Every structure is written in C-alpha cells, then in structure tokens.
Amino acid sequence: MKKIMIFALSVVALLFTEDPAQASKKTNIQTEEFKKLLKKEEHISNELLLTFKEVPSHDELAKLKKEFQITKVENLGLPKLYNVTFETGTSLVTKAGELLQRTNIVKAEPNFEFKTTYTSSEPFFQNQWYLTVLNAEQAWDQTRGENHVVVAVLDGGVQVSHPDLKGKMVKPYDAVTKKTTFPADNHATHVAGVIAASFNKIGIAGIAPSVKIMPVNVFTGDTANTADVIRGIVYAADSGADVINFSMGGYGDNYPLKSAVNYARSKGVIIIAASGNDDTDERSFPASYPGVLSISATDKEDEVTWFTNFGEYIDFAAPGEDIFSTAANSGYMYMDGTSMATPVVSGTAALMLSKNPLLTENELRDLLIKSSVDLGDPGWDIYYGYGRIDMNKAVSLTPRAIDKLSVPANFYMKGNNTLPISFVPYSKALVSAYIVDAKGNMVKSFVSNKQGTGTAMSFNWNGMDSKGHYVSSGDYRLVVKTAAGIKSFAKVSSIKVADQIPFTLTPASTSVAFSPKLKALPVKFQLSKQAKITAGVYNSKGQLLHTFFTNRVWAPGDNYFYWSGKKADNTPFGDGTYVIRFKAIDFYNNVLQKNVNVKIDTKAPVVSVQAPAVYNGTGFATSTFSNNEYGTVTAKVVDTTGQTVKQLTHNKPYNAGPHAINWDGTNQQNTPAGTGQYQVVLDFSDLAGNRVTAKSNTIQLERTE
C-alpha cells in the first residue's frame, strides 16, 4: 500500500487577543510537539511549508527572506502556500516559532517525505502469514536482494524449473551422483521457495526474491550420509555460495563434518542450520557447531512450536509452522518444522549480504542480535535464542558496503572545472576508488586500500589521467571497491566525458634573445591539452636548420625544452635572427602553429660612464653613462678598496642611449660618506645575457665644514 497521509502537527500562530500567559504556554506545548514530530517523521532538514492568512506581497516575501536568512522562496501553486529553504543546519523549531510571530503566517510545518511501501502482488501472499510478522514489506523497500548473492540449499532436489524459481538457479549439483541433475522433492523445493521465490505475480513471495539459489542434493531417498553432506558443503563453498542453508541435521557429531563446516566458514560462508523437530535439548549437528547459526521455530502466536528443539546452542527463532511455499511438480503446500524456519533466516541473511556483502559471520550475527524481537525470558534463552528474526530491522541496521555514491553521469570537461565524486564506505573496509576507460584500463586512481571510517569520502576529477594528460571524449567508469578480509565488493558508475577544452598553444614569449656562449635557451610554452608537437629552427629565409623533435607527445600545462644554439657538429650558429616553429596536433587532429623569434647575440654591449671629478657632498654627484643596446643596469658607488659604499640601482632596464645617475653622497645606511675618492661602477646585461662592467673616473669627495 502507499503511505497516503502523514498526520502532521501544525504550529499555528496565536491570535493577538489571546492571553499572553496562555499564548506562551500554548507555544511551548506546540514547540515540544513539533520537536517530537521532527524526530518521528522523515522530513527535509532545512525546509518549512508556510501558510499565509492573506496572499503575501512581493515586498513581504523579500523582507521575510532577508530577516530569516531564507535562501529560497517557492510558491506551491496556491496563492497562500509557500515552501521556504534555509541554510543547512538551521533549527526548524526556532525558525518556525519566529515566523509564527508574524500575524500573516498562520502555519509553519515540516516538509515531510513520503515513501512507497511495497505490497506483494503474489497470488498466495495472503497464505504467508509469517511475512507480516517479519515486517517483510518494509524490508523490501530497502532491498529485495541482489543476484550476486547466492544461497546454497543443501537438501534434497530442488525443482529448478518451478515457475516461482525458474531462472534463479546457479551451479546445481548432486553430491551423491556428482552430476548436475537430480530428482525434485517437496522439502528442498519448499525451502528454496521460502528463501527466494520470485516477485513474478505467480504463487508466493520469497524472503529475498532477487538472490540466487545453488541447489545441492545430498539425499538418496529420505536419507543423507555424512560423506555426501561433506561433499556438498565443500562444493558450495568452492562454487561461490555466500550462505549455506541446512534444513536438516542429526544427533551424531563427527570430526569430518565439523572440518567441512569450518572449511566453508574459512571461505566467508555464513552457515545457518535447523535445530531439529524432536522437542528435545539434545544437541543436533551441524546446528551445534561453533559459528553456525542454529534456528528454532515459532508459530502464529510468536511462541515456540511444540516440536522445536531447544537448548544452549539456539541462536535465533523464526516462523516455522504452517509455512506456505513452493513444492515439487510446480505446486505449493504448507509445511512445518525448523526446516521452514531456517530458510527464513537464510533469506534474511541474503538480504543483509545484498546490502553489504562484506559482512563477516560475527558482524551478521551481531546485527541479527540487535534487530531480533526478544521473546520468552529477557535476553537470550534456550527457546528463542536472542529472539525472533525481524527482517525489516535486520536490513535497516545493516550498513551498506558503499552508500550514497554520487557522481554525475556526464562530465563536460572544460579544463577549469571538475567532476565531484562522493560516497560513504563501510567503516570496516579498505577502500579503493579509480576511473577506468571503456577497455577497463585504469585512468586515474583517487585512493587505494585506505581504511574506511564510515564517513563520506570526496574527490574531484579534473579529467586528467595519472600522467597529467586530459582524457579524450568517451565512456568511462568510476569504480569504488571495498574489501574486508577475504570479501570484496565494488560499485560502478558510468561517466560520459565530453572534451570541451579549447585547444591552445601559447609560447611564454614570442621574442627572445640569448647567447649560446653563456647558456642554453629554455623555450617555454603552455598547452591546454595533450598534443603531439613538431618543432624546429628556421632562418630568416624560412629554411629549416635544425629539428628539435617530431610528433612528440606533450602534457597539458607548462612545458619547456632547451636550445643550445649550436649545430650538430657543436659549432654555434652565428649572430642573427632565427625562428622556432611549433606545429601541434591534438587527439581530434586539430592543428595549431606558433612561432617564437630568437635573436642570437654573442657580442658584449658597449657601455661607458663619466662621473664628476669633484663633489662637495651637497646636492647630487650626477654621473652620465651611455649604452648601445637595451639592457639592465646595476649601479653602485665603491671606495678605493672596491667595497660597495652605496647601491644606486639594481637590474633597472634602460633603452640604448645616454642616461644620468645620481649619488647623494651617503652610504648604504644613508649617513654621509667620508671625504675620499670614489667610483661609479655599472654592471650592464643585455637581453641575450651578455654582460659588461664599466667604471667611471675617480670622484673626489671633499666636504666643507
């Protein structure tokens, strides 16, 4: 059925004529009820539904939005009804109380969330009284099982062609004949139906209708021997069973059977077994073995049945009387026994493993303990164990192996944006997350074997692979993998990447100069995306003189290579102007061409400097210098020992021509320099890095008292 209505408390504005004391008392009562309602009913945590007395004006809404820090106001189609949104973390109780002080607001209510409750449409669902007791329909709202979860039914022969079971079988096996076919019987088919009968509008509803069944026959007629049972256990464990259902047992304990059970447990298999139907506390096997979940049976009154075994080895109880399920020859029938109670627990375990395949035997057991309905004596007792199974609670308490996985299906890669990825991994798992291409090759890893904490992990993918190259347009997948012990689970989300990055090639400078005698030239450039580049040096006539590389792959971002300015025989190119030409081709065969003009200059610049012969310490001693080309000057005043007295300029650029430079007669500490002889020294560097030092004539500093 659908959850048609939730009766929500309306926090109603108090009339101004109401007695203030009564109004305050009423408000407090409403506030407390409002708080209780928020805890009880699921709602959007930062939204309120407002009902106005009169249709609000645009100005009134604007004032409300500003005063109450409302981020969004939305009319709901009726003139007096509005939905308002606050910042995340806002107290709805506080905001509702404050808003109701406005005379035009008569109601402020939570924005409740409505959910669909699954109702089975199987024709014989009404015959399955136990599903209502187990709260099965609520559990199915969360999961109906996953087809990667396999429950092995070690029993007689399951009718694999039964209309309610057809298509659900994996790896059938006859442990007696070692073949894959066997005769069907009622008992095994009944058990399989309780666990996993399909939701197909035929017959009944299984506990976990979407999981798979591995039918393993261990019976010859009405009996099974230990050797065949062991063979069946080993087969199921080796063939990928997640759960083994034993709706059978005996009172004979032997080491080989226990060894087989422990072997299956070592492979992570959950083993669930019937306690027996003889109304005795005598231990039955394999139900009594450590690690095996032993199940007793209850009736419609939630009391243990008259026939169920009991004792210190009982773990849980489940409905086991008047259980309606599938039977051989495509039929249906009622059956009693702990054999019927056991598949109820096996199906519940399969739902839990569908939600979290990483659960260990102990973790699943603990969740069942926390979720079961305590019947009989408080706490554990010899009849109900830890209690009667509750499907809904068991599934609700089970944390997902990977929860809240969020990644957009499309990524329009622009080079300056990212794709947000987030998920919550199981707290007891090691987590890996990575991108693969359409062929399954890993493109980018975000995290590898990191211990989960149960809190969200978030990443942003800029579209680059592990080498720093932007990927091409196409289909990719996000893989989130969790692993705990020998178990692992992965979720995959498809991502379609559309490459919308403009293809650009930008040299750091279009004109440079250098001297091969001094050092190699770093040729710097920037790419917006991965490309193949061919680059070479040409003379002023356009003739190719030297090739740096052909169709070399370069990554996006800042790149560079060096040019020595020398020929193949290591002799330098002569002074002059050359051109470095780039030709870049991206993944889509788009072509870009760029040029960089390079001036080779090995000649030292010509610089001269003239200083005044005498300086009396007042005003400035103005020196003049001239240079024949553009460059930078570092100028200083030195004494007769060559020690720097005052730095006048540092790497200051000057065009070619005459220039003046002043000294105010002070030292580096800006105190007057003493009487004596000084010189102006210029260090000049041109664009190619050629340097020259020029010294002035002597300046005689003569200070007058």
C-alpha positions, 0 to 999 in steps of 0.5 A: 500500500502507499503511505497516503497521509502523514498526520502532521502537527501544525504550529499555528500562530496565536491570535493577538487577543489571546492571553499572553500567559496562555499564548506562551504556554500554548507555544511551548506545548506546540514547540515540544510537539513539533520537536517530537514530530521532527524526530518521528517523521522523515522530513527535509532538514532545512525546509518549512511549508508556510501558510499565509492568512492573506496572499503575501506581497512581493515586498513581504516575501523579500523582507521575510527572506532577508530577516530569516536568512531564507535562501529560497522562496517557492510558491506551491501553486496556491496563492497562500502556500509557500515552501521556504529553504534555509541554510543547512543546519538551521533549527526548524523549531526556532525558525518556525516559532519566529515566523509564527510571530508574524500575524500573516503566517498562520502555519509553519510545518515540516516538509515531510517525505513520503515513501512507497511501501511495497505490497506483494502482488503474489497470488498466495501472499495472503497464505504467508502469514509469517511475512507480516510478522517479519515486517517483510514489506518494509524490508523490501523497500530497502532491498529485495536482494541482489543476484550476486548473492547466492544461497546454497540449499543443501537438501534434497532436489530442488525443482529448478524449473518451478515457475516461482524459481525458474531462472534463479538457479546457479551451479546445481549439483548432486553430491551423491551422483556428482552430476548436475541433475537430480530428482525434485522433492517437496522439502528442498523445493519448499525451502528454496521457495521460502528463501527466494521465490520470485516477485513474478505475480505467480504463487508466493513471495520469497524472503529475498526474491532477487538472490540466487539459489545453488541447489545441492542434493545430498539425499538418496531417498529420505536419507543423507550420509555424512560423506555426501553432506561433506561433499556438498558443503565443500562444493558450495563453498568452492562454487561461490555460495555466500550462505549455506542453508541446512534444513536438516541435521542429526544427533551424531557429531563427527570430526569430518563434518565439523572440518567441512563446516569450518572449511566453508566458514574459512571461505566467508560462508555464513552457515545457518542450520535447523535445530531439529523437530524432536522437542528435545535439548539434545544437541543436533549437528551441524546446528551445534557447531561453533559459528553456525547459526542454529534456528528454532521455530515459532508459530502464529502466536510468536511462541515456540512450536511444540516440536522445536528443539531447544537448548544452549546452542539456539541462536535465533527463532523464526516462523516455522509452522504452517509455512506456505511455499513452493513444492515439487511438480510446480505446486505449493503446500504448507509445511512445518518444522525448523526446516521452514524456519531456517530458510527464513533466516537464510533469506534474511541473511541474503538480504543483509549480504545484498546490502553489504556483502562484506559482512563477516559471520560475527558482524551478521550475527551481531546485527541479527542480535540487535534487530531480533524481537526478544521473546520468552525470558529477557535476553537470550534463552534456550527457546528463542535464542536472542529472539525472533528474526525481524527482517525489516530491522535486520536490513535497516541496521545493516550498513551498506558496503558503499552508500550514497555514491554520487557522481554525475553521469556526464562530465563536460570537461572544460579544463577549469572545472571538475567532476565531484565524486562522493560516497560513504564506505563501510567503516570496516573496509579498505577502500579503493576508488579509480576511473577506468576507460571503456577497455577497463584500463585504469585512468586515474586512481583517487585512493587505494586500500585506505581504511574506511571510517564510515564517513563520506569520502570526496574527490574531484576529477579534473579529467586528467589521467595519472600522467597529467594528460586530459582524457579524450571524449568517451565512456568511462567508469568510476569504480569504488571497491571495498574489501574486508578480509577475504570479501570484496565488493565494488560499485560502478558508475558510468561517466560520459566525458565530453572534451570541451577544452579549447585547444591552445598553444601559447609560447611564454614569449614570442621574442627572445634573445640569448647567447649560446656562449653563456647558456642554453635557451629554455623555450617555454610554452603552455598547452591546454591539452595533450598534443603531439608537437613538431618543432624546429629552427628556421632562418630568416629565409624560412629554411629549416636548420635544425629539428628539435623533435617530431610528433612528440607527445606533450602534457597539458600545462607548462612545458619547456625544452632547451636550445643550445644554439649550436649545430650538430657538429657543436659549432654555434650558429652565428649572430642573427635572427632565427625562428622556432616553429611549433606545429601541434596536433591534438587527439581530434587532429586539430592543428595549431602553429606558433612561432617564437623569434630568437635573436642570437647575440654573442657580442658584449654591449658597449657601455661607458660612464663619466662621473664628476671629478669633484663633489662637495657632498651637497646636492647630487654627484650626477654621473652620465653613462651611455649604452648601445643596446637595451639592457639592465643596469646595476649601479653602485658607488665603491671606495678605493678598496672596491667595497660597495659604499652605496647601491644606486640601482639594481637590474633597472632596464634602460633603452640604448642611449645616454642616461644620468645617475645620481649619488647623494653622497651617503652610504648604504645606511644613508649617513654621509660618506667620508671625504675620499675618492670614489667610483661609479661602477655599472654592471650592464646585461643585455637581453641575450645575457651578455654582460659588461662592467664599466667604471667611471673616473675617480670622484673626489669627495671633499666636504666643507665644514 
